[in-house]
Structure formats: structure tokens, C-alpha cells
Amino acid sequence: MRMFYGILYYFQKRGFEVCRRVAERFGIRARVVRTTFIYLTFATLGFGFALYLFMAFWLRIKDLIYTKRTSVFDL
């Protein structure tokens, strides 16, 4: 049971970041984005979850490629 809660905590901690970043991008509340993903998942039998995983992967890749540098000498 402890392993289950560990996995649940891991996904909750990192999963909300995707919703928060999407919400900041569109200028809406993160709660609205989360509930939209939940409704999409139920309505389309998993498409919302697949979209969510794709966006999480894409944001991670974007963060690895585009890093904010404070100065020209940080290269």
C-alpha cells in the first residue's frame, strides 16, 4: 500500500505542473484545466489522458532545449 501512495504522490506532484503551465499560457485557472482533462478522459475513453501525457512530455523536452540564461557568458 505504501508503494501505491508513493506512486500517487509522485504523479500528483508532477502532474499538476502541466496543468499549471497550460493555464498560465492561456491565462485561465489551473482548476479549469484539470477538470477539462478529467472530462475529456471520461468522454473520449482515454484521449484526454493521452493528450495530458503528450503535453507533459512536450513541456519537459521544451525545458531541456530552451533554458533561460541570465547572461551571454552562461553558454
C-alpha positions in Angstrom: 0.0 0.0 0.0 2.9 2.3 0.7 4.2 1.9 -2.8 0.8 2.8 -4.2 0.7 6.1 -2.2 4.3 6.8 -3.3 3.3 6.5 -7.0 0.2 8.5 -6.4 2.2 11.3 -4.7 4.7 11.3 -7.5 2.1 11.8 -10.2 0.2 14.4 -8.2 3.3 16.4 -7.6 4.5 16.4 -11.2 1.1 16.2 -12.9 -0.2 19.5 -11.5 2.7 21.3 -13.0 1.5 20.5 -16.5 -2.0 22.0 -15.8 -0.5 25.0 -14.1 1.8 25.8 -17.0 -1.0 25.3 -19.6 -3.3 27.5 -17.5 -0.6 30.3 -17.3 -0.1 30.1 -21.0 -3.8 30.6 -21.7 -4.5 32.9 -18.8 -7.1 30.8 -17.0 -7.3 28.9 -13.7 -5.4 25.7 -13.3 -8.5 24.1 -11.8 -10.4 24.6 -15.0 -7.7 22.9 -17.0 -7.6 19.9 -14.6 -11.4 19.4 -14.7 -11.3 19.7 -18.5 -8.7 16.9 -18.7 -10.8 14.8 -16.4 -14.0 15.3 -18.5 -12.0 14.6 -21.7 -10.8 11.4 -20.3 -14.3 10.2 -19.4 -15.9 11.5 -22.6 -13.4 10.1 -25.0 -12.3 6.9 -23.2 -8.7 7.9 -22.6 -7.9 10.5 -25.2 -7.7 13.2 -22.6 -5.2 11.2 -20.6 -3.1 10.6 -23.7 -3.2 14.3 -24.5 -2.1 15.1 -21.0 0.8 12.7 -21.2 1.9 14.1 -24.6 1.8 17.7 -23.2 3.8 16.7 -20.2 6.4 15.1 -22.4 6.5 18.1 -24.7 6.9 20.6 -21.9 9.8 18.5 -20.5 11.6 18.5 -23.8 11.0 22.2 -24.3 12.5 22.9 -20.9 15.6 20.8 -21.7 16.1 22.7 -25.0 15.2 26.2 -24.1 16.8 27.3 -20.9 16.8 30.8 -19.5 20.2 32.3 -19.4 20.9 35.4 -17.4 23.9 36.5 -19.4 25.7 35.8 -22.6 28.6 34.2 -20.7 26.4 31.4 -19.4 26.8 29.5 -22.7 
